[in-house]
Amino acid sequence: MRIKYFSDTDSALVEFTENPVKETREISENIYIDVDEKGNLVSMTIEHAKTTAHLPDISYQQIEKKITS
């Protein structure tokens, strides 16, 4: 996964795969997703990213499955 931020347009592009995009769908006024020919998510564009996605406050956390005994 890659996140690209374009300061000139205040938009963020979150790329999940490198599959070719078949269709772009509007999810809301500021959110668009790109899907491949099978309908799988390829990328997501976030407009007005500083306020909509609270950029640059991005963190990554991997949560492991808890093992109970």
RAKANOR-V669212 format. One record per residue. RES is the residue in one letter. PHI is phi in degrees with one decimal (NA if undefined). PSI is psi in whole degrees, -180 to 180 (none if undefined). D_LAST is the distance of its C-alpha to the last C-alpha in Angstrom with 1 decimal. Layout:
res=RES phi=PHI psi=PSI d_last=D_LAST
res=RES phi=PHI psi=PSI d_last=D_LAST
This chain:
res=M phi=NA psi=139 d_last=34.0
res=R phi=-130.5 psi=144 d_last=37.0
res=I phi=-120.3 psi=125 d_last=38.4
res=K phi=-116.8 psi=132 d_last=42.1
res=Y phi=-113.0 psi=130 d_last=43.9
res=F phi=-110.3 psi=102 d_last=47.6
res=S phi=-66.4 psi=-30 d_last=49.2
res=D phi=-65.7 psi=-27 d_last=52.6
res=T phi=-115.2 psi=0 d_last=51.2
res=D phi=49.9 psi=49 d_last=48.1
res=S phi=-127.1 psi=151 d_last=45.9
res=A phi=-120.3 psi=140 d_last=42.6
res=L phi=-117.2 psi=119 d_last=41.8
res=V phi=-105.0 psi=114 d_last=38.2
res=E phi=-102.0 psi=123 d_last=38.3
res=F phi=-98.1 psi=-37 d_last=35.3
res=T phi=-140.4 psi=174 d_last=37.1
res=E phi=-105.2 psi=15 d_last=40.6
res=N phi=-62.3 psi=149 d_last=41.4
res=P phi=-64.2 psi=141 d_last=44.9
res=V phi=-83.9 psi=129 d_last=45.2
res=K phi=-98.4 psi=-36 d_last=46.7
res=E phi=-150.1 psi=145 d_last=46.7
res=T phi=-109.5 psi=132 d_last=46.1
res=R phi=-119.7 psi=137 d_last=45.0
res=E phi=-85.7 psi=120 d_last=45.5
res=I phi=-90.8 psi=-41 d_last=42.4
res=S phi=-152.6 psi=-174 d_last=44.0
res=E phi=-58.3 psi=-31 d_last=47.0
res=N phi=-118.1 psi=4 d_last=45.3
res=I phi=-125.6 psi=128 d_last=42.6
res=Y phi=-130.0 psi=141 d_last=43.4
res=I phi=-119.8 psi=149 d_last=41.3
res=D phi=-110.6 psi=135 d_last=42.5
res=V phi=-123.3 psi=155 d_last=41.3
res=D phi=-88.6 psi=-173 d_last=42.1
res=E phi=-64.9 psi=-20 d_last=43.8
res=K phi=-95.4 psi=1 d_last=40.7
res=G phi=86.0 psi=9 d_last=39.9
res=N phi=-81.0 psi=146 d_last=37.0
res=L phi=-66.2 psi=128 d_last=36.9
res=V phi=-105.2 psi=-49 d_last=38.8
res=S phi=-156.2 psi=168 d_last=39.4
res=M phi=-137.8 psi=133 d_last=39.7
res=T phi=-108.0 psi=132 d_last=42.6
res=I phi=-118.2 psi=113 d_last=42.4
res=E phi=-83.1 psi=154 d_last=45.8
res=H phi=51.9 psi=49 d_last=46.4
res=A phi=-62.6 psi=-33 d_last=43.2
res=K phi=-62.0 psi=-37 d_last=43.6
res=T phi=-96.2 psi=-39 d_last=43.4
res=T phi=-69.4 psi=-44 d_last=41.6
res=A phi=-110.2 psi=8 d_last=38.7
res=H phi=56.7 psi=38 d_last=39.1
res=L phi=-67.6 psi=145 d_last=40.0
res=P phi=-95.5 psi=26 d_last=39.7
res=D phi=-83.4 psi=72 d_last=36.5
res=I phi=-111.5 psi=135 d_last=34.2
res=S phi=-137.8 psi=160 d_last=30.8
res=Y phi=-125.1 psi=132 d_last=28.1
res=Q phi=-138.5 psi=123 d_last=24.4
res=Q phi=-94.6 psi=125 d_last=21.8
res=I phi=-104.4 psi=119 d_last=18.5
res=E phi=-86.1 psi=150 d_last=15.5
res=K phi=-66.8 psi=130 d_last=12.8
res=K phi=-78.7 psi=133 d_last=9.8
res=I phi=-100.9 psi=123 d_last=6.6
res=T phi=-106.4 psi=142 d_last=3.8
res=S phi=-110.9 psi=none d_last=0.0
